[in-house]
Amino acid sequence: YRHVVVQRNGCVAAFNAAASASSGKVLVVMEDDLFPCPDWDVKLLAALDGRLDMPTVLRLGNKHRPGSPIGCGYALTRSRYGQNGWLFHPEFRGVYADNDFFLRAERDGVIVDAQHIQFDHRHPFYKTGRLDADKTYAEENAPSEYVHGKAVFQRLHPDVPLVDSAVKE
């Protein structure tokens, strides 16, 4: 078994540690508030048709933000992971790591549009319009996390306007 233990430092450190310990040709990031559609695994493999050994990121559908450049969920090939050596840029702790992930994939020309594959992101903000959340959500979405994530994003991509993440600042 591959186990990882990550001390509290945001979800990015945990996702990166899990990706590093994994061995499959396809990496799929799942979270406790992300619910895949029926037959999601078969659909992901079909969308990757012929690309299992090529650097590829699937842009999955996001019913809460249709047309957003930020997909809902993360599915990528091991080859894409190997290009960077990390899943999410390690300077992020959580907020805006998704913006960076999809911007880099777009710039590198490795995105395959798979918005027909819907993952339902049941984030408390989408349900209520406000952050009614447990301690983990509150910590991950604290105003200080937005400040940190925004600063990292703007330093890494000074020429790119920042698209809002899931929760408003």
LINNOR-V267427 format. One record per backbone hydrogen bond with DSSP energy under -1.0 kcal/mol. NH is the residue of the N-H (numbers start at 1). CO is the residue of the C=O. Records with the same first field share a line. If there is no record, write none. Layout:
# LINNOR-V267427
NH: CO, CO
This chain:
# LINNOR-V267427
12: 93
15: 11
16: 12
17: 13
18: 14
19: 15
20: 16
21: 17
27: 76
29: 74
34: 31
35: 120
40: 37
43: 39
44: 40
45: 41
46: 42
47: 43
48: 44
49: 46
51: 48
54: 51
57: 110
58: 75
59: 112
61: 117
68: 65
76: 27
77: 56
78: 25
81: 77
82: 78
83: 79
85: 81
92: 89
97: 94
100: 96
101: 97
102: 98
103: 99
104: 100
105: 101
106: 102
107: 103
108: 104
109: 106
110: 105
112: 57
114: 59
117: 114
119: 61
120: 35
122: 33
123: 121
126: 123
127: 123
128: 124
129: 125
132: 130
133: 131
138: 134
139: 135
140: 136
141: 137
142: 139
145: 142
146: 142
147: 143
148: 144
149: 145
150: 146
151: 147
152: 148
153: 149
154: 150
155: 151
156: 152
157: 153
160: 157
